[in-house]
Amino acid sequence: MLADLVRIYCSLICSVLEYASPVWAALPEYLVSTLESIQKRVLKIIFPAQEIYDRACCLAGLEPLVSRRSKMAAAFVNADF
């Protein structure tokens, strides 16, 4: 059940949050926080007993969005076209 909720989040919400993220990788901090708060809220709904965000990410098998954006931006810059 929890794995299904994580899959739904990744499919429907996270995909929108990360759409074209290498293009807008240099976001101001207030927007980074706003995007990250969405994932924090979702993980709080899926894992209500887990108070620590990093632990909830680990349980869900996810990384913080800021880390994923950084990796995608680096892969985009290093891609051979």
Kinemage of the C-alpha trace (Angstrom):
@kinemage 1
@onewidth
@group {chain A} dominant
@subgroup {mainchain}
@vectorlist {calphas} color= white
{ca met a 1} P 0.000 0.000 0.000
{ca leu a 2} L 2.738 2.490 0.930
{ca ala a 3} L 4.762 1.557 -2.140
{ca asp a 4} L 1.676 2.213 -4.265
{ca leu a 5} L 1.303 5.682 -2.752
{ca val a 6} L 4.959 6.451 -3.475
{ca arg a 7} L 4.514 5.272 -7.084
{ca ile a 8} L 1.433 7.461 -7.488
{ca tyr a 9} L 3.346 10.449 -6.097
{ca cys a 10} L 6.293 9.824 -8.426
{ca ser a 11} L 4.042 9.372 -11.445
{ca leu a 12} L 1.585 12.199 -10.945
{ca ile a 13} L 3.260 14.857 -8.837
{ca cys a 14} L 7.026 14.410 -8.879
{ca ser a 15} L 7.077 14.142 -12.657
{ca val a 16} L 5.458 17.587 -12.851
{ca leu a 17} L 7.829 19.052 -10.251
{ca glu a 18} L 10.852 17.794 -12.187
{ca tyr a 19} L 9.661 18.553 -15.718
{ca ala a 20} L 12.512 20.292 -17.611
{ca ser a 21} L 14.379 20.783 -14.328
{ca pro a 22} L 17.853 21.046 -15.933
{ca val a 23} L 16.655 24.210 -17.647
{ca trp a 24} L 15.594 25.903 -14.421
{ca ala a 25} L 18.216 24.388 -12.105
{ca ala a 26} L 19.381 27.759 -10.735
{ca leu a 27} L 16.237 28.562 -8.778
{ca pro a 28} L 16.131 31.142 -5.991
{ca glu a 29} L 16.170 29.568 -2.540
{ca tyr a 30} L 12.562 30.482 -1.764
{ca leu a 31} L 11.378 28.508 -4.813
{ca val a 32} L 13.626 25.564 -3.933
{ca ser a 33} L 12.024 25.537 -0.480
{ca thr a 34} L 8.539 25.750 -1.952
{ca leu a 35} L 9.151 22.778 -4.258
{ca glu a 36} L 10.760 20.755 -1.482
{ca ser a 37} L 7.823 21.482 0.841
{ca ile a 38} L 5.514 19.699 -1.598
{ca gln a 39} L 7.530 16.486 -1.330
{ca lys a 40} L 7.773 16.916 2.447
{ca arg a 41} L 3.979 17.160 2.712
{ca val a 42} L 3.432 14.114 0.527
{ca leu a 43} L 5.889 12.030 2.531
{ca lys a 44} L 4.269 13.200 5.766
{ca ile a 45} L 0.933 11.906 4.430
{ca ile a 46} L 2.431 8.566 3.355
{ca phe a 47} L 4.568 8.117 6.509
{ca pro a 48} L 2.704 10.028 9.252
{ca ala a 49} L 4.795 8.590 12.103
{ca gln a 50} L 8.091 9.648 10.491
{ca glu a 51} L 9.136 13.083 11.739
{ca ile a 52} L 12.485 13.304 9.921
{ca tyr a 53} L 12.266 14.231 6.232
{ca asp a 54} L 15.519 12.503 5.223
{ca arg a 55} L 14.366 9.284 6.904
{ca ala a 56} L 10.992 9.486 5.116
{ca cys a 57} L 12.857 9.940 1.809
{ca cys a 58} L 14.916 6.852 2.598
{ca leu a 59} L 11.808 4.819 3.452
{ca ala a 60} L 10.196 5.898 0.180
{ca gly a 61} L 13.363 5.268 -1.821
{ca leu a 62} L 13.506 8.920 -2.890
{ca glu a 63} L 16.065 11.695 -2.742
{ca pro a 64} L 15.339 15.295 -1.831
{ca leu a 65} L 14.224 17.161 -4.942
{ca val a 66} L 17.185 19.530 -4.781
{ca ser a 67} L 19.582 16.572 -5.048
{ca arg a 68} L 17.682 15.075 -7.970
{ca arg a 69} L 17.635 18.417 -9.808
{ca ser a 70} L 21.378 18.820 -9.319
{ca lys a 71} L 22.071 15.342 -10.697
{ca met a 72} L 19.776 15.892 -13.687
{ca ala a 73} L 21.396 19.249 -14.450
{ca ala a 74} L 24.879 17.698 -14.281
{ca ala a 75} L 23.792 14.834 -16.557
{ca phe a 76} L 22.289 17.347 -18.998
{ca val a 77} L 25.475 19.429 -19.119
{ca asn a 78} L 27.652 16.339 -19.571
{ca ala a 79} L 25.408 14.734 -22.210
{ca asp a 80} L 26.793 14.098 -25.656
{ca phe a 81} L 24.455 15.425 -28.314
